[in-house]
C-alpha cells in the first residue's frame, strides 16, 4: 500500500515522503497514529503539488541567501572598544554583538548563525563565518580597535 508520511518515522522515512508499506502496517499503525495518509486520489495530487511548492520555496530561500552572502562577504565591521593594559579589552565581543552590528547595516541574522568559537578579547582584524544557508557561510571582516 502506498502512503505519504505526515511525520518523521525513524524506521521508515521523513515527513512528506511517499513509501510502499504492508497494508496491515499502514491500516493498523501508521494511519491511526496519524503518521501517514493513504496515497490515493486527492492526497497524491496534493503531495505532488506540495513537493513542487517546497522546491520553489527552497529555490527562493537560496536566492535570498546568496544576496545576503554577498552583502556579508563585502561587509567590514569596525568595533570600537575600551582597552586596558597590553591591548586587552574590557569585556569582549560576542556573537550577539556581531549580529547586532550586522542588523544596524540592514542584514538581519540570528546570533546563533554567527560561527564564533569564543568571544574576541583582543585588538586586531578577524574573519568570522556567518551561516546563511546550508553550505553557504560567507565571512564578515571585523576590526577591533580602541575607542576614542
Residue, then its C-alpha position, 0 to 999 in steps of 0.5 A: x500500500x502506498x502512503x505519504x508520511x505526515x511525520x518523521x518515522x525513524x524506521x521508515x522515512x521523513x515527513x512528506x515522503x511517499x513509501x510502499x508499506x504492508x497494508x496491515x502496517x499502514x491500516x493498523x499503525x501508521x494511519x491511526x497514529x496519524x503518521x501517514x495518509x493513504x496515497x490515493x486520489x486527492x492526497x497524491x495530487x496534493x503531495x505532488x503539488x506540495x513537493x513542487x511548492x517546497x522546491x520553489x520555496x527552497x529555490x527562493x530561500x537560496x536566492x535570498x541567501x546568496x544576496x545576503x552572502x554577498x552583502x556579508x562577504x563585502x561587509x567590514x565591521x569596525x568595533x570600537x572598544x575600551x582597552x586596558x593594559x597590553x591591548x586587552x579589552x574590557x569585556x569582549x565581543x560576542x556573537x550577539x554583538x556581531x549580529x547586532x552590528x550586522x542588523x544596524x547595516x540592514x542584514x538581519x541574522x540570528x546570533x546563533x548563525x554567527x560561527x564564533x568559537x569564543x568571544x574576541x578579547x583582543x585588538x586586531x582584524x578577524x574573519x568570522x563565518x556567518x551561516x546563511x544557508x546550508x553550505x553557504x557561510x560567507x565571512x564578515x571582516x571585523x576590526x577591533x580597535x580602541x575607542x576614542 
